[in-house]
Amino acid sequence: MNQPDWSTLNAYVDGALEPAAAAAVADAAGSDPGIAWQIALLYQLKGASHGAMPDVPAELAGALAGRRGKSLLAVAAIAATAFLVGTAIVVGLYRMPAPALSEDLLVTARALHEQWEEADRSQPADAHPAAVLAALSVFGQMPFVPDLESTELTIGHITVSNGPAGRILQIGYRGNHGCHLSLFVLTYARLPEMRVRVAMGRERAYGWRVDDLGYLLFAEGMDESRLTLIANKVEQATRSRTPLDRQAEEQLAENKRESAPCRA
Amino acid sequence: MSPLAADGSQISHGRSNEDFPVSSSTFQMAVPVLREWIEPYLGRLYGFAFALTQDRDQSCDLVQDCVLRALAAASWPSDERACRAWLFRILRNAFIDRHRKSGFEVSFDPVHETYTDDAEAGWHGDRRIVDVVTVRIAIDRLTPTHREIIALVDFAGLSYRETAEVLGIAEGTVMSRLARARKALLAVMETENVTVLARARKHIRWK
């Protein structure tokens, strides 16, 4: 492949390339530091642009919320509508096959998570930028990896493994007091599109799919509300391919302060 | 409970909307669902509105106008994903309508783009100039065409396909226009001394 041009690099960072084209760009980045530099620049610019979004005036949501003025008839209509919509949703869900995470995937995720956690406890190491790029090149696509510093989790581990049906990229987030959270990105679409939660003893997993990439968040012993909020925010970030906004970061930070410490 | 909870009565009364005629039966059935779809995008709609107007009050008005038009529309997208692009398109149309009514034409014509450097070459400036402050300043100095496409992709997080739907252009045009817009953004930061001024503030010691 020829060297990717500026438009292609932009599309790569925005996740707008077809998998084959994205893989070619990732390969080029792995072998050409200049390309890798341009990609890093574009990620930095994209993140800064998102951060530059103006704050929403508080009165905006309030003003819209104030447009109520309900009459009894209207309230009744809403209640009836809610009942009908709710019934339709329940019936619809009942007819759909129950979303589930495959057992082999969970086993793989657990093994990779525990392997990293064990190694990290004995000898913590940081993910080196070059190793990150190499891992992503092997992986072949550029997933969206959110920054979770606001909840005091930093990326300490990135690796690519073979999973039950394809490559698995593992991003390990490490807390200050022993928390370990793994975000797995899968190249096959066996995860349900809508987020599902699985609880196994002290282990928790959240899985969802965005286009042809599956995401699985896995942790053990983390405060339930904290993990749920993280899953919610990470899912939103992966769907919109934008960094967490200020409000989300504040929510995560506040939740962190109120959460119980992780249980090793 | 959603802060956008509304029975819609205010929308269906006293509002004549030629673009989106009200269908009362559909309206009553789907308002709660549509409201839930709209709510998460209020902030991003505001960001897009601000990129268009560069004015806080006008942006608030535009977002409210957009929401009213959406809730009063005769038909709505069938899923939340499709709803995203639809909402941003409504907001953009509302912006254009407002300017037309006030006697001004809004020009998003790319011929007004002044950037002339080799569009497909990489950028080789100092990466340290790129941060939230400098980008915020530089975005204000871009053309409306460049501001709106950066707002749609980077503020709102729309895909290229959704952005193409909002702007009524081909996906390939989105790709090339966005690439030019980002390079223009970098050029503004580099050539208009945005960085030096912004960074200089960090070294001021307040006493």
HADDOCK unambig.tbl for C-alpha pairs under 7 A between the chains (distance, minus, plus):
assign (segid A and resid 5 and name CA) (segid B and resid 120 and name CA) 5.34 0.50 0.50
assign (segid A and resid 5 and name CA) (segid B and resid 121 and name CA) 6.40 0.50 0.50
assign (segid A and resid 6 and name CA) (segid B and resid 120 and name CA) 4.69 0.50 0.50
assign (segid A and resid 6 and name CA) (segid B and resid 121 and name CA) 5.74 0.50 0.50
assign (segid A and resid 6 and name CA) (segid B and resid 122 and name CA) 5.45 0.50 0.50
assign (segid A and resid 6 and name CA) (segid B and resid 179 and name CA) 6.66 0.50 0.50
assign (segid A and resid 7 and name CA) (segid B and resid 120 and name CA) 6.33 0.50 0.50
assign (segid A and resid 7 and name CA) (segid B and resid 175 and name CA) 6.22 0.50 0.50
assign (segid A and resid 7 and name CA) (segid B and resid 176 and name CA) 5.76 0.50 0.50
assign (segid A and resid 7 and name CA) (segid B and resid 179 and name CA) 5.11 0.50 0.50
assign (segid A and resid 10 and name CA) (segid B and resid 179 and name CA) 6.10 0.50 0.50
assign (segid A and resid 11 and name CA) (segid B and resid 175 and name CA) 6.55 0.50 0.50
assign (segid A and resid 16 and name CA) (segid B and resid 160 and name CA) 6.59 0.50 0.50
assign (segid A and resid 38 and name CA) (segid B and resid 122 and name CA) 6.81 0.50 0.50
assign (segid A and resid 41 and name CA) (segid B and resid 127 and name CA) 6.52 0.50 0.50
assign (segid A and resid 45 and name CA) (segid B and resid 130 and name CA) 6.19 0.50 0.50
assign (segid A and resid 46 and name CA) (segid B and resid 154 and name CA) 6.10 0.50 0.50
assign (segid A and resid 48 and name CA) (segid B and resid 131 and name CA) 5.25 0.50 0.50
assign (segid A and resid 48 and name CA) (segid B and resid 132 and name CA) 4.47 0.50 0.50
assign (segid A and resid 48 and name CA) (segid B and resid 135 and name CA) 6.49 0.50 0.50
assign (segid A and resid 49 and name CA) (segid B and resid 132 and name CA) 6.48 0.50 0.50
assign (segid A and resid 49 and name CA) (segid B and resid 135 and name CA) 6.08 0.50 0.50
assign (segid A and resid 49 and name CA) (segid B and resid 154 and name CA) 6.01 0.50 0.50
assign (segid A and resid 49 and name CA) (segid B and resid 155 and name CA) 6.90 0.50 0.50
assign (segid A and resid 50 and name CA) (segid B and resid 154 and name CA) 5.16 0.50 0.50
assign (segid A and resid 50 and name CA) (segid B and resid 155 and name CA) 4.86 0.50 0.50
assign (segid A and resid 51 and name CA) (segid B and resid 132 and name CA) 5.70 0.50 0.50
assign (segid A and resid 52 and name CA) (segid B and resid 132 and name CA) 5.20 0.50 0.50
assign (segid A and resid 52 and name CA) (segid B and resid 133 and name CA) 6.96 0.50 0.50
assign (segid A and resid 52 and name CA) (segid B and resid 135 and name CA) 6.52 0.50 0.50
assign (segid A and resid 52 and name CA) (segid B and resid 136 and name CA) 4.98 0.50 0.50
assign (segid A and resid 53 and name CA) (segid B and resid 47 and name CA) 5.65 0.50 0.50
assign (segid A and resid 53 and name CA) (segid B and resid 155 and name CA) 5.79 0.50 0.50
assign (segid A and resid 54 and name CA) (segid B and resid 47 and name CA) 5.84 0.50 0.50
assign (segid A and resid 56 and name CA) (segid B and resid 43 and name CA) 5.67 0.50 0.50
assign (segid A and resid 56 and name CA) (segid B and resid 46 and name CA) 6.51 0.50 0.50
assign (segid A and resid 60 and name CA) (segid B and resid 60 and name CA) 6.23 0.50 0.50
assign (segid A and resid 61 and name CA) (segid B and resid 3 and name CA) 6.82 0.50 0.50
assign (segid A and resid 64 and name CA) (segid B and resid 4 and name CA) 5.95 0.50 0.50
assign (segid A and resid 65 and name CA) (segid B and resid 3 and name CA) 4.93 0.50 0.50
assign (segid A and resid 65 and name CA) (segid B and resid 4 and name CA) 4.66 0.50 0.50
assign (segid A and resid 65 and name CA) (segid B and resid 5 and name CA) 6.14 0.50 0.50
assign (segid A and resid 67 and name CA) (segid B and resid 6 and name CA) 6.23 0.50 0.50
assign (segid A and resid 67 and name CA) (segid B and resid 10 and name CA) 6.97 0.50 0.50
assign (segid A and resid 68 and name CA) (segid B and resid 6 and name CA) 4.98 0.50 0.50
assign (segid A and resid 68 and name CA) (segid B and resid 7 and name CA) 6.27 0.50 0.50
assign (segid A and resid 70 and name CA) (segid B and resid 7 and name CA) 6.52 0.50 0.50
assign (segid A and resid 74 and name CA) (segid B and resid 7 and name CA) 6.35 0.50 0.50
assign (segid A and resid 78 and name CA) (segid B and resid 7 and name CA) 6.74 0.50 0.50
assign (segid A and resid 81 and name CA) (segid B and resid 29 and name CA) 5.75 0.50 0.50
assign (segid A and resid 240 and name CA) (segid B and resid 157 and name CA) 4.76 0.50 0.50
assign (segid A and resid 240 and name CA) (segid B and resid 158 and name CA) 6.65 0.50 0.50
assign (segid A and resid 241 and name CA) (segid B and resid 157 and name CA) 6.01 0.50 0.50
assign (segid A and resid 242 and name CA) (segid B and resid 154 and name CA) 6.79 0.50 0.50
assign (segid A and resid 242 and name CA) (segid B and resid 157 and name CA) 5.73 0.50 0.50
